[in-house]
Amino acid sequence: MSEMICYCFTFSRQDIVKDFGNNGRSTIMEMIAREKQLGRCDCAAKNPKGR
């Protein structure tokens, strides 16, 4: 099982590596950053590490 990177949007390390391989950059990380800027991130509650 691949390490969970984003609990808010349920992306694993494997998802991000595959996305990078397919696109030459991580569109997933871009989407996460955009959503965080819009306040649509709930990591404090969903991530067991609280971040």
mmCIF file of the N, C-alpha and C atoms, coordinates in Angstrom:
data_MODEL
# 
_entry.id   MODEL 
# 
loop_
_atom_site.group_PDB 
_atom_site.id 
_atom_site.type_symbol 
_atom_site.label_atom_id 
_atom_site.label_alt_id 
_atom_site.label_comp_id 
_atom_site.label_asym_id 
_atom_site.label_entity_id 
_atom_site.label_seq_id 
_atom_site.pdbx_PDB_ins_code 
_atom_site.Cartn_x 
_atom_site.Cartn_y 
_atom_site.Cartn_z 
_atom_site.occupancy 
_atom_site.B_iso_or_equiv 
_atom_site.pdbx_formal_charge 
_atom_site.auth_seq_id 
_atom_site.auth_comp_id 
_atom_site.auth_asym_id 
_atom_site.auth_atom_id 
_atom_site.pdbx_PDB_model_num 
ATOM 1   N N  . MET A 1 1  ? 0.852   -1.188 0.000   1.00 0.00 ? 1  MET A N  1 
ATOM 2   C CA . MET A 1 1  ? 0.000   0.000  0.000   1.00 0.00 ? 1  MET A CA 1 
ATOM 3   C C  . MET A 1 1  ? 0.893   1.246  0.000   1.00 0.00 ? 1  MET A C  1 
ATOM 4   N N  . SER A 1 2  ? 0.571   2.186  -0.842  1.00 0.00 ? 2  SER A N  1 
ATOM 5   C CA . SER A 1 2  ? 1.346   3.413  -0.973  1.00 0.00 ? 2  SER A CA 1 
ATOM 6   C C  . SER A 1 2  ? 0.987   4.398  0.139   1.00 0.00 ? 2  SER A C  1 
ATOM 7   N N  . GLU A 1 3  ? 1.987   5.144  0.582   1.00 0.00 ? 3  GLU A N  1 
ATOM 8   C CA . GLU A 1 3  ? 1.784   6.131  1.649   1.00 0.00 ? 3  GLU A CA 1 
ATOM 9   C C  . GLU A 1 3  ? 0.782   7.205  1.221   1.00 0.00 ? 3  GLU A C  1 
ATOM 10  N N  . MET A 1 4  ? -0.169  7.497  2.090   1.00 0.00 ? 4  MET A N  1 
ATOM 11  C CA . MET A 1 4  ? -1.146  8.547  1.818   1.00 0.00 ? 4  MET A CA 1 
ATOM 12  C C  . MET A 1 4  ? -0.465  9.898  1.992   1.00 0.00 ? 4  MET A C  1 
ATOM 13  N N  . ILE A 1 5  ? -0.543  10.740 0.980   1.00 0.00 ? 5  ILE A N  1 
ATOM 14  C CA . ILE A 1 5  ? 0.064   12.065 1.004   1.00 0.00 ? 5  ILE A CA 1 
ATOM 15  C C  . ILE A 1 5  ? -0.981  13.121 1.339   1.00 0.00 ? 5  ILE A C  1 
ATOM 16  N N  . CYS A 1 6  ? -2.154  13.004 0.744   1.00 0.00 ? 6  CYS A N  1 
ATOM 17  C CA . CYS A 1 6  ? -3.202  14.000 0.945   1.00 0.00 ? 6  CYS A CA 1 
ATOM 18  C C  . CYS A 1 6  ? -4.482  13.309 1.411   1.00 0.00 ? 6  CYS A C  1 
ATOM 19  N N  . TYR A 1 7  ? -4.818  13.525 2.653   1.00 0.00 ? 7  TYR A N  1 
ATOM 20  C CA . TYR A 1 7  ? -6.026  12.923 3.214   1.00 0.00 ? 7  TYR A CA 1 
ATOM 21  C C  . TYR A 1 7  ? -7.287  13.674 2.788   1.00 0.00 ? 7  TYR A C  1 
ATOM 22  N N  . CYS A 1 8  ? -7.154  14.951 2.506   1.00 0.00 ? 8  CYS A N  1 
ATOM 23  C CA . CYS A 1 8  ? -8.319  15.740 2.088   1.00 0.00 ? 8  CYS A CA 1 
ATOM 24  C C  . CYS A 1 8  ? -8.857  15.276 0.735   1.00 0.00 ? 8  CYS A C  1 
ATOM 25  N N  . PHE A 1 9  ? -7.937  15.008 -0.186  1.00 0.00 ? 9  PHE A N  1 
ATOM 26  C CA . PHE A 1 9  ? -8.331  14.651 -1.549  1.00 0.00 ? 9  PHE A CA 1 
ATOM 27  C C  . PHE A 1 9  ? -7.943  13.218 -1.893  1.00 0.00 ? 9  PHE A C  1 
ATOM 28  N N  . THR A 1 10 ? -7.525  12.461 -0.905  1.00 0.00 ? 10 THR A N  1 
ATOM 29  C CA . THR A 1 10 ? -7.186  11.033 -0.985  1.00 0.00 ? 10 THR A CA 1 
ATOM 30  C C  . THR A 1 10 ? -6.204  10.684 -2.105  1.00 0.00 ? 10 THR A C  1 
ATOM 31  N N  . PHE A 1 11 ? -5.037  11.320 -2.082  1.00 0.00 ? 11 PHE A N  1 
ATOM 32  C CA . PHE A 1 11 ? -3.973  10.994 -3.027  1.00 0.00 ? 11 PHE A CA 1 
ATOM 33  C C  . PHE A 1 11 ? -2.822  10.332 -2.289  1.00 0.00 ? 11 PHE A C  1 
ATOM 34  N N  . SER A 1 12 ? -2.297  9.277  -2.900  1.00 0.00 ? 12 SER A N  1 
ATOM 35  C CA . SER A 1 12 ? -1.157  8.571  -2.327  1.00 0.00 ? 12 SER A CA 1 
ATOM 36  C C  . SER A 1 12 ? 0.126   9.001  -3.035  1.00 0.00 ? 12 SER A C  1 
ATOM 37  N N  . ARG A 1 13 ? 1.258   8.592  -2.466  1.00 0.00 ? 13 ARG A N  1 
ATOM 38  C CA . ARG A 1 13 ? 2.553   8.863  -3.094  1.00 0.00 ? 13 ARG A CA 1 
ATOM 39  C C  . ARG A 1 13 ? 2.565   8.257  -4.504  1.00 0.00 ? 13 ARG A C  1 
ATOM 40  N N  . GLN A 1 14 ? 2.025   7.055  -4.639  1.00 0.00 ? 14 GLN A N  1 
ATOM 41  C CA . GLN A 1 14 ? 1.987   6.374  -5.934  1.00 0.00 ? 14 GLN A CA 1 
ATOM 42  C C  . GLN A 1 14 ? 1.160   7.174  -6.950  1.00 0.00 ? 14 GLN A C  1 
ATOM 43  N N  . ASP A 1 15 ? 0.057   7.760  -6.529  1.00 0.00 ? 15 ASP A N  1 
ATOM 44  C CA . ASP A 1 15 ? -0.764  8.591  -7.422  1.00 0.00 ? 15 ASP A CA 1 
ATOM 45  C C  . ASP A 1 15 ? 0.050   9.759  -7.967  1.00 0.00 ? 15 ASP A C  1 
ATOM 46  N N  . ILE A 1 16 ? 0.816   10.407 -7.090  1.00 0.00 ? 16 ILE A N  1 
ATOM 47  C CA . ILE A 1 16 ? 1.584   11.586 -7.483  1.00 0.00 ? 16 ILE A CA 1 
ATOM 48  C C  . ILE A 1 16 ? 2.732   11.203 -8.405  1.00 0.00 ? 16 ILE A C  1 
ATOM 49  N N  . VAL A 1 17 ? 3.415   10.088 -8.112  1.00 0.00 ? 17 VAL A N  1 
ATOM 50  C CA . VAL A 1 17 ? 4.502   9.614  -8.978  1.00 0.00 ? 17 VAL A CA 1 
ATOM 51  C C  . VAL A 1 17 ? 3.958   9.281  -10.367 1.00 0.00 ? 17 VAL A C  1 
ATOM 52  N N  . LYS A 1 18 ? 2.827   8.596  -10.423 1.00 0.00 ? 18 LYS A N  1 
ATOM 53  C CA . LYS A 1 18 ? 2.210   8.238  -11.706 1.00 0.00 ? 18 LYS A CA 1 
ATOM 54  C C  . LYS A 1 18 ? 1.786   9.491  -12.475 1.00 0.00 ? 18 LYS A C  1 
ATOM 55  N N  . ASP A 1 19 ? 1.193   10.448 -11.779 1.00 0.00 ? 19 ASP A N  1 
ATOM 56  C CA . ASP A 1 19 ? 0.767   11.705 -12.390 1.00 0.00 ? 19 ASP A CA 1 
ATOM 57  C C  . ASP A 1 19 ? 1.969   12.440 -12.986 1.00 0.00 ? 19 ASP A C  1 
ATOM 58  N N  . PHE A 1 20 ? 3.071   12.477 -12.238 1.00 0.00 ? 20 PHE A N  1 
ATOM 59  C CA . PHE A 1 20 ? 4.290   13.136 -12.717 1.00 0.00 ? 20 PHE A CA 1 
ATOM 60  C C  . PHE A 1 20 ? 4.818   12.427 -13.964 1.00 0.00 ? 20 PHE A C  1 
ATOM 61  N N  . GLY A 1 21 ? 4.821   11.110 -13.952 1.00 0.00 ? 21 GLY A N  1 
ATOM 62  C CA . GLY A 1 21 ? 5.277   10.337 -15.109 1.00 0.00 ? 21 GLY A CA 1 
ATOM 63  C C  . GLY A 1 21 ? 4.419   10.570 -16.336 1.00 0.00 ? 21 GLY A C  1 
ATOM 64  N N  . ASN A 1 22 ? 3.126   10.696 -16.144 1.00 0.00 ? 22 ASN A N  1 
ATOM 65  C CA . ASN A 1 22 ? 2.200   10.900 -17.263 1.00 0.00 ? 22 ASN A CA 1 
ATOM 66  C C  . ASN A 1 22 ? 2.222   12.317 -17.807 1.00 0.00 ? 22 ASN A C  1 
ATOM 67  N N  . ASN A 1 23 ? 2.504   13.304 -16.951 1.00 0.00 ? 23 ASN A N  1 
ATOM 68  C CA . ASN A 1 23 ? 2.363   14.707 -17.345 1.00 0.00 ? 23 ASN A CA 1 
ATOM 69  C C  . ASN A 1 23 ? 3.656   15.515 -17.342 1.00 0.00 ? 23 ASN A C  1 
ATOM 70  N N  . GLY A 1 24 ? 4.743   14.928 -16.850 1.00 0.00 ? 24 GLY A N  1 
ATOM 71  C CA . GLY A 1 24 ? 5.998   15.666 -16.775 1.00 0.00 ? 24 GLY A CA 1 
ATOM 72  C C  . GLY A 1 24 ? 6.028   16.674 -15.634 1.00 0.00 ? 24 GLY A C  1 
ATOM 73  N N  . ARG A 1 25 ? 4.970   16.720 -14.876 1.00 0.00 ? 25 ARG A N  1 
ATOM 74  C CA . ARG A 1 25 ? 4.851   17.558 -13.682 1.00 0.00 ? 25 ARG A CA 1 
ATOM 75  C C  . ARG A 1 25 ? 3.690   16.978 -12.872 1.00 0.00 ? 25 ARG A C  1 
ATOM 76  N N  . SER A 1 26 ? 3.560   17.404 -11.649 1.00 0.00 ? 26 SER A N  1 
ATOM 77  C CA . SER A 1 26 ? 2.481   16.865 -10.832 1.00 0.00 ? 26 SER A CA 1 
ATOM 78  C C  . SER A 1 26 ? 1.265   17.779 -10.878 1.00 0.00 ? 26 SER A C  1 
ATOM 79  N N  . THR A 1 27 ? 0.303   17.411 -11.694 1.00 0.00 ? 27 THR A N  1 
ATOM 80  C CA . THR A 1 27 ? -0.941  18.178 -11.737 1.00 0.00 ? 27 THR A CA 1 
ATOM 81  C C  . THR A 1 27 ? -1.727  17.993 -10.438 1.00 0.00 ? 27 THR A C  1 
ATOM 82  N N  . ILE A 1 28 ? -1.506  16.864 -9.764  1.00 0.00 ? 28 ILE A N  1 
ATOM 83  C CA . ILE A 1 28 ? -2.161  16.625 -8.478  1.00 0.00 ? 28 ILE A CA 1 
ATOM 84  C C  . ILE A 1 28 ? -1.675  17.639 -7.451  1.00 0.00 ? 28 ILE A C  1 
ATOM 85  N N  . MET A 1 29 ? -0.360  17.829 -7.365  1.00 0.00 ? 29 MET A N  1 
ATOM 86  C CA . MET A 1 29 ? 0.185   18.794 -6.401  1.00 0.00 ? 29 MET A CA 1 
ATOM 87  C C  . MET A 1 29 ? -0.283  20.203 -6.732  1.00 0.00 ? 29 MET A C  1 
ATOM 88  N N  . GLU A 1 30 ? -0.390  20.524 -8.019  1.00 0.00 ? 30 GLU A N  1 
ATOM 89  C CA . GLU A 1 30 ? -0.905  21.838 -8.429  1.00 0.00 ? 30 GLU A CA 1 
ATOM 90  C C  . GLU A 1 30 ? -2.342  22.012 -7.950  1.00 0.00 ? 30 GLU A C  1 
ATOM 91  N N  . MET A 1 31 ? -3.154  20.962 -8.110  1.00 0.00 ? 31 MET A N  1 
ATOM 92  C CA . MET A 1 31 ? -4.557  21.014 -7.695  1.00 0.00 ? 31 MET A CA 1 
ATOM 93  C C  . MET A 1 31 ? -4.662  21.158 -6.178  1.00 0.00 ? 31 MET A C  1 
ATOM 94  N N  . ILE A 1 32 ? -3.833  20.407 -5.440  1.00 0.00 ? 32 ILE A N  1 
ATOM 95  C CA . ILE A 1 32 ? -3.850  20.496 -3.980  1.00 0.00 ? 32 ILE A CA 1 
ATOM 96  C C  . ILE A 1 32 ? -3.490  21.912 -3.535  1.00 0.00 ? 32 ILE A C  1 
ATOM 97  N N  . ALA A 1 33 ? -2.437  22.486 -4.124  1.00 0.00 ? 33 ALA A N  1 
ATOM 98  C CA . ALA A 1 33 ? -2.019  23.851 -3.767  1.00 0.00 ? 33 ALA A CA 1 
ATOM 99  C C  . ALA A 1 33 ? -3.132  24.852 -4.055  1.00 0.00 ? 33 ALA A C  1 
ATOM 100 N N  . ARG A 1 34 ? -3.791  24.705 -5.204  1.00 0.00 ? 34 ARG A N  1 
ATOM 101 C CA . ARG A 1 34 ? -4.890  25.608 -5.584  1.00 0.00 ? 34 ARG A CA 1 
ATOM 102 C C  . ARG A 1 34 ? -6.052  25.487 -4.600  1.00 0.00 ? 34 ARG A C  1 
ATOM 103 N N  . GLU A 1 35 ? -6.421  24.264 -4.255  1.00 0.00 ? 35 GLU A N  1 
ATOM 104 C CA . GLU A 1 35 ? -7.528  24.042 -3.324  1.00 0.00 ? 35 GLU A CA 1 
ATOM 105 C C  . GLU A 1 35 ? -7.204  24.585 -1.931  1.00 0.00 ? 35 GLU A C  1 
ATOM 106 N N  . LYS A 1 36 ? -5.948  24.430 -1.501  1.00 0.00 ? 36 LYS A N  1 
ATOM 107 C CA . LYS A 1 36 ? -5.543  24.975 -0.197  1.00 0.00 ? 36 LYS A CA 1 
ATOM 108 C C  . LYS A 1 36 ? -5.673  26.492 -0.189  1.00 0.00 ? 36 LYS A C  1 
ATOM 109 N N  . GLN A 1 37 ? -5.281  27.144 -1.287  1.00 0.00 ? 37 GLN A N  1 
ATOM 110 C CA . GLN A 1 37 ? -5.400  28.601 -1.381  1.00 0.00 ? 37 GLN A CA 1 
ATOM 111 C C  . GLN A 1 37 ? -6.851  29.045 -1.291  1.00 0.00 ? 37 GLN A C  1 
ATOM 112 N N  . LEU A 1 38 ? -7.751  28.211 -1.773  1.00 0.00 ? 38 LEU A N  1 
ATOM 113 C CA . LEU A 1 38 ? -9.176  28.535 -1.755  1.00 0.00 ? 38 LEU A CA 1 
ATOM 114 C C  . LEU A 1 38 ? -9.846  28.143 -0.432  1.00 0.00 ? 38 LEU A C  1 
ATOM 115 N N  . GLY A 1 39 ? -9.052  27.602 0.486   1.00 0.00 ? 39 GLY A N  1 
ATOM 116 C CA . GLY A 1 39 ? -9.589  27.233 1.790   1.00 0.00 ? 39 GLY A CA 1 
ATOM 117 C C  . GLY A 1 39 ? -10.346 25.923 1.806   1.00 0.00 ? 39 GLY A C  1 
ATOM 118 N N  . ARG A 1 40 ? -10.106 25.083 0.821   1.00 0.00 ? 40 ARG A N  1 
ATOM 119 C CA . ARG A 1 40 ? -10.827 23.812 0.718   1.00 0.00 ? 40 ARG A CA 1 
ATOM 120 C C  . ARG A 1 40 ? -10.007 22.638 1.232   1.00 0.00 ? 40 ARG A C  1 
ATOM 121 N N  . CYS A 1 41 ? -9.178  22.881 2.207   1.00 0.00 ? 41 CYS A N  1 
ATOM 122 C CA . CYS A 1 41 ? -8.321  21.852 2.779   1.00 0.00 ? 41 CYS A CA 1 
ATOM 123 C C  . CYS A 1 41 ? -8.719  21.651 4.237   1.00 0.00 ? 41 CYS A C  1 
ATOM 124 N N  . ASP A 1 42 ? -8.821  20.404 4.645   1.00 0.00 ? 42 ASP A N  1 
ATOM 125 C CA . ASP A 1 42 ? -9.187  20.106 6.028   1.00 0.00 ? 42 ASP A CA 1 
ATOM 126 C C  . ASP A 1 42 ? -8.173  19.145 6.651   1.00 0.00 ? 42 ASP A C  1 
ATOM 127 N N  . CYS A 1 43 ? -6.890  19.382 6.333   1.00 0.00 ? 43 CYS A N  1 
ATOM 128 C CA . CYS A 1 43 ? -5.821  18.501 6.819   1.00 0.00 ? 43 CYS A CA 1 
ATOM 129 C C  . CYS A 1 43 ? -5.787  18.406 8.337   1.00 0.00 ? 43 CYS A C  1 
ATOM 130 N N  . ALA A 1 44 ? -6.040  19.498 9.003   1.00 0.00 ? 44 ALA A N  1 
ATOM 131 C CA . ALA A 1 44 ? -5.979  19.497 10.466  1.00 0.00 ? 44 ALA A CA 1 
ATOM 132 C C  . ALA A 1 44 ? -6.923  18.452 11.060  1.00 0.00 ? 44 ALA A C  1 
ATOM 133 N N  . ALA A 1 45 ? -8.037  18.210 10.405  1.00 0.00 ? 45 ALA A N  1 
ATOM 134 C CA . ALA A 1 45 ? -9.009  17.235 10.903  1.00 0.00 ? 45 ALA A CA 1 
ATOM 135 C C  . ALA A 1 45 ? -8.837  15.851 10.276  1.00 0.00 ? 45 ALA A C  1 
ATOM 136 N N  . LYS A 1 46 ? -8.475  15.792 8.991   1.00 0.00 ? 46 LYS A N  1 
ATOM 137 C CA . LYS A 1 46 ? -8.426  14.515 8.281   1.00 0.00 ? 46 LYS A CA 1 
ATOM 138 C C  . LYS A 1 46 ? -7.088  13.792 8.358   1.00 0.00 ? 46 LYS A C  1 
ATOM 139 N N  . ASN A 1 47 ? -5.991  14.531 8.461   1.00 0.00 ? 47 ASN A N  1 
ATOM 140 C CA . ASN A 1 47 ? -4.666  13.920 8.506   1.00 0.00 ? 47 ASN A CA 1 
ATOM 141 C C  . ASN A 1 47 ? -4.362  13.487 9.938   1.00 0.00 ? 47 ASN A C  1 
ATOM 142 N N  . PRO A 1 48 ? -4.007  12.225 10.138  1.00 0.00 ? 48 PRO A N  1 
ATOM 143 C CA . PRO A 1 48 ? -3.705  11.762 11.494  1.00 0.00 ? 48 PRO A CA 1 
ATOM 144 C C  . PRO A 1 48 ? -2.551  12.527 12.151  1.00 0.00 ? 48 PRO A C  1 
ATOM 145 N N  . LYS A 1 49 ? -1.672  13.115 11.337  1.00 0.00 ? 49 LYS A N  1 
ATOM 146 C CA . LYS A 1 49 ? -0.557  13.907 11.867  1.00 0.00 ? 49 LYS A CA 1 
ATOM 147 C C  . LYS A 1 49 ? -0.982  15.350 12.148  1.00 0.00 ? 49 LYS A C  1 
ATOM 148 N N  . GLY A 1 50 ? -2.174  15.714 11.727  1.00 0.00 ? 50 GLY A N  1 
ATOM 149 C CA . GLY A 1 50 ? -2.707  17.047 11.993  1.00 0.00 ? 50 GLY A CA 1 
ATOM 150 C C  . GLY A 1 50 ? -2.089  18.158 11.183  1.00 0.00 ? 50 GLY A C  1 
ATOM 151 N N  . ARG A 1 51 ? -1.648  17.841 9.960   1.00 0.00 ? 51 ARG A N  1 
ATOM 152 C CA . ARG A 1 51 ? -1.074  18.878 9.096   1.00 0.00 ? 51 ARG A CA 1 
ATOM 153 C C  . ARG A 1 51 ? -1.444  18.666 7.666   1.00 0.00 ? 51 ARG A C  1 
# 
